[in-house]
Amino acid sequence: MRCPFCLHDETKVIDSRTSPDFSIRRRRECLSCERRFTTYERIEESPIKVIKKDGSRVTFDRERIRSGVEKACYKRPVSAEQIDQLVGEVEAAIYEDGMREVPSRRIGELVFNALRDLDKVAFVRFASVYREFQDVHDFVDELQPILENRRREK
């Protein structure tokens, strides 16, 4: 690994940690200038294809999930770390399935269920786009189970 400060080619690993989002965090020290820096390594998997509604296939991209979740969580009390964790959990579930092709519907359901637990407003925002709500009755149908659970908890 090349030092980002002095560009020396030799560094040593001081500490390594794994995370559930398929990445490895390493603290490194340059053997020349002795400065420390952090690197992140991602495990390279065989590419997964996402089967879209129209039958076309695109390469899986975790940033598309992140973008959709960030839009749903806009101006909500949801931290970037919570979004990272949610995206990591969804990505882990996709890879754990072991399938080389995943329907976009499966990814949507994973995000849908994760948002339900994270933030109710973000969940409804995501649901309105994901489930293609046509009118206010679609919102009511989706909110009914949440409202019933809230009444039971009181």
C-alpha positions as a Markdown table, in Angstrom:
| # | Residue | x | y | z |
|---|---|---|---|---|
| 1 | Met | 0.0 | 0.0 | 0.0 |
| 2 | Arg | 1.4 | 3.4 | -1.0 |
| 3 | Cys | 1.5 | 6.1 | 1.7 |
| 4 | Pro | -0.8 | 9.0 | 0.7 |
| 5 | Phe | 1.6 | 11.5 | 2.3 |
| 6 | Cys | 5.1 | 10.6 | 1.1 |
| 7 | Leu | 4.2 | 8.1 | -1.6 |
| 8 | His | 6.5 | 5.4 | -0.1 |
| 9 | Asp | 5.5 | 1.9 | -1.2 |
| 10 | Glu | 5.8 | 0.1 | 2.1 |
| 11 | Thr | 3.4 | 0.4 | 5.0 |
| 12 | Lys | 2.5 | -1.9 | 7.9 |
| 13 | Val | -1.0 | -2.8 | 9.2 |
| 14 | Ile | -1.5 | -1.7 | 12.8 |
| 15 | Asp | -5.1 | -2.7 | 13.2 |
| 16 | Ser | -7.8 | -4.5 | 11.1 |
| 17 | Arg | -11.5 | -4.6 | 11.8 |
| 18 | Thr | -14.3 | -6.1 | 9.8 |
| 19 | Ser | -17.8 | -4.7 | 9.4 |
| 20 | Pro | -21.1 | -6.2 | 8.4 |
| 21 | Asp | -21.2 | -4.3 | 5.2 |
| 22 | Phe | -18.5 | -6.5 | 3.6 |
| 23 | Ser | -15.7 | -4.0 | 4.2 |
| 24 | Ile | -12.4 | -4.2 | 6.2 |
| 25 | Arg | -11.0 | -1.2 | 7.9 |
| 26 | Arg | -7.3 | -1.1 | 8.3 |
| 27 | Arg | -5.1 | 1.4 | 10.3 |
| 28 | Arg | -1.7 | 1.6 | 8.5 |
| 29 | Glu | 1.6 | 3.2 | 9.3 |
| 30 | Cys | 4.1 | 4.3 | 6.7 |
| 31 | Leu | 7.6 | 2.8 | 7.2 |
| 32 | Ser | 9.2 | 5.9 | 5.8 |
| 33 | Cys | 7.5 | 9.0 | 7.3 |
| 34 | Glu | 5.7 | 7.1 | 10.1 |
| 35 | Arg | 2.4 | 8.8 | 9.5 |
| 36 | Arg | -0.8 | 6.8 | 10.0 |
| 37 | Phe | -3.8 | 6.6 | 7.8 |
| 38 | Thr | -6.9 | 4.4 | 7.4 |
| 39 | Thr | -7.9 | 2.3 | 4.4 |
| 40 | Tyr | -11.1 | 0.5 | 3.6 |
| 41 | Glu | -11.2 | -2.7 | 1.6 |
| 42 | Arg | -14.3 | -4.2 | 0.1 |
| 43 | Ile | -14.6 | -7.8 | -0.7 |
| 44 | Glu | -15.0 | -8.2 | -4.5 |
| 45 | Glu | -17.9 | -10.5 | -5.2 |
| 46 | Ser | -19.0 | -11.8 | -8.6 |
| 47 | Pro | -21.4 | -9.1 | -9.9 |
| 48 | Ile | -25.0 | -9.5 | -9.1 |
| 49 | Lys | -27.6 | -8.6 | -11.7 |
| 50 | Val | -30.8 | -6.9 | -10.8 |
| 51 | Ile | -33.9 | -7.9 | -12.8 |
| 52 | Lys | -36.0 | -4.8 | -13.3 |
| 53 | Lys | -39.7 | -4.7 | -13.8 |
| 54 | Asp | -39.4 | -4.5 | -17.5 |
| 55 | Gly | -37.2 | -7.6 | -17.6 |
| 56 | Ser | -33.9 | -5.7 | -18.3 |
| 57 | Arg | -30.9 | -6.6 | -16.2 |
| 58 | Val | -28.5 | -4.1 | -14.6 |
| 59 | Thr | -25.5 | -4.5 | -12.3 |
| 60 | Phe | -26.3 | -4.2 | -8.6 |
| 61 | Asp | -25.3 | -0.8 | -7.2 |
| 62 | Arg | -25.6 | -0.2 | -3.5 |
| 63 | Glu | -25.5 | 3.6 | -4.2 |
| 64 | Arg | -28.9 | 3.4 | -5.8 |
| 65 | Ile | -30.3 | 1.9 | -2.6 |
| 66 | Arg | -28.5 | 4.6 | -0.6 |
| 67 | Ser | -30.0 | 7.3 | -2.8 |
| 68 | Gly | -33.6 | 6.0 | -2.4 |
| 69 | Val | -33.2 | 5.7 | 1.3 |
| 70 | Glu | -31.7 | 9.2 | 1.6 |
| 71 | Lys | -34.6 | 10.7 | -0.3 |
| 72 | Ala | -37.1 | 8.9 | 1.9 |
| 73 | Cys | -35.2 | 10.1 | 5.1 |
| 74 | Tyr | -34.9 | 13.7 | 3.9 |
| 75 | Lys | -35.4 | 16.1 | 6.8 |
| 76 | Arg | -36.0 | 13.2 | 9.2 |
| 77 | Pro | -34.0 | 12.5 | 12.4 |
| 78 | Val | -32.1 | 9.6 | 10.7 |
| 79 | Ser | -28.3 | 9.8 | 10.8 |
| 80 | Ala | -25.9 | 9.0 | 8.0 |
| 81 | Glu | -24.6 | 6.0 | 10.1 |
| 82 | Gln | -28.2 | 4.6 | 10.4 |
| 83 | Ile | -28.5 | 4.9 | 6.6 |
| 84 | Asp | -25.1 | 3.2 | 6.1 |
| 85 | Gln | -26.2 | 0.4 | 8.4 |
| 86 | Leu | -29.5 | -0.1 | 6.6 |
| 87 | Val | -27.8 | -0.2 | 3.2 |
| 88 | Gly | -25.2 | -2.6 | 4.6 |
| 89 | Glu | -27.9 | -4.9 | 5.9 |
| 90 | Val | -29.8 | -4.9 | 2.7 |
| 91 | Glu | -26.6 | -5.6 | 0.7 |
| 92 | Ala | -25.7 | -8.4 | 3.1 |
| 93 | Ala | -29.1 | -10.0 | 2.7 |
| 94 | Ile | -28.8 | -9.9 | -1.1 |
| 95 | Tyr | -25.4 | -11.6 | -1.0 |
| 96 | Glu | -26.5 | -14.1 | 1.6 |
| 97 | Asp | -29.2 | -15.3 | -0.7 |
| 98 | Gly | -26.4 | -16.5 | -3.0 |
| 99 | Met | -28.4 | -15.7 | -6.2 |
| 100 | Arg | -26.6 | -14.2 | -9.2 |
| 101 | Glu | -29.8 | -12.4 | -10.3 |
| 102 | Val | -32.1 | -10.7 | -7.9 |
| 103 | Pro | -35.5 | -9.2 | -8.8 |
| 104 | Ser | -35.7 | -5.5 | -8.0 |
| 105 | Arg | -38.9 | -6.3 | -6.1 |
| 106 | Arg | -36.8 | -8.4 | -3.6 |
| 107 | Ile | -34.5 | -5.4 | -3.0 |
| 108 | Gly | -37.4 | -3.1 | -2.6 |
| 109 | Glu | -39.0 | -5.4 | 0.0 |
| 110 | Leu | -35.8 | -5.5 | 2.0 |
| 111 | Val | -35.5 | -1.7 | 2.0 |
| 112 | Phe | -39.2 | -1.4 | 2.7 |
| 113 | Asn | -39.0 | -3.7 | 5.8 |
| 114 | Ala | -35.9 | -2.0 | 7.1 |
| 115 | Leu | -37.4 | 1.5 | 6.8 |
| 116 | Arg | -40.5 | 0.3 | 8.6 |
| 117 | Asp | -38.4 | -0.3 | 11.7 |
| 118 | Leu | -36.1 | 2.8 | 11.3 |
| 119 | Asp | -38.6 | 5.7 | 10.7 |
| 120 | Lys | -42.3 | 5.6 | 10.0 |
| 121 | Val | -42.4 | 8.7 | 7.9 |
| 122 | Ala | -39.5 | 7.6 | 5.8 |
| 123 | Phe | -41.2 | 4.3 | 5.5 |
| 124 | Val | -44.4 | 5.9 | 4.1 |
| 125 | Arg | -42.4 | 8.1 | 1.7 |
| 126 | Phe | -40.6 | 5.1 | 0.4 |
| 127 | Ala | -43.8 | 3.0 | 0.2 |
| 128 | Ser | -45.6 | 5.8 | -1.8 |
| 129 | Val | -43.0 | 5.5 | -4.5 |
| 130 | Tyr | -42.2 | 1.8 | -4.3 |
| 131 | Arg | -45.8 | 0.7 | -4.2 |
| 132 | Glu | -46.9 | 3.4 | -6.7 |
| 133 | Phe | -49.7 | 4.8 | -4.6 |
| 134 | Gln | -52.4 | 6.3 | -6.8 |
| 135 | Asp | -54.5 | 8.1 | -4.2 |
| 136 | Val | -55.0 | 8.8 | -0.5 |
| 137 | His | -56.7 | 5.4 | 0.0 |
| 138 | Asp | -53.4 | 3.6 | -0.8 |
| 139 | Phe | -51.7 | 5.6 | 1.9 |
| 140 | Val | -54.5 | 4.7 | 4.4 |
| 141 | Asp | -54.2 | 1.0 | 3.5 |
| 142 | Glu | -50.5 | 1.1 | 4.2 |
| 143 | Leu | -50.8 | 3.1 | 7.4 |
| 144 | Gln | -53.6 | 0.9 | 8.9 |
| 145 | Pro | -51.3 | -1.8 | 10.3 |
| 146 | Ile | -49.0 | 0.9 | 11.8 |
| 147 | Leu | -51.9 | 2.6 | 13.5 |
| 148 | Glu | -53.3 | -0.6 | 14.9 |
| 149 | Asn | -49.9 | -1.5 | 16.4 |
| 150 | Arg | -49.7 | 1.9 | 18.0 |
| 151 | Arg | -53.1 | 1.5 | 19.6 |
| 152 | Arg | -52.1 | -1.9 | 21.0 |
| 153 | Glu | -49.0 | -0.5 | 22.5 |
| 154 | Lys | -50.9 | 2.2 | 24.4 |
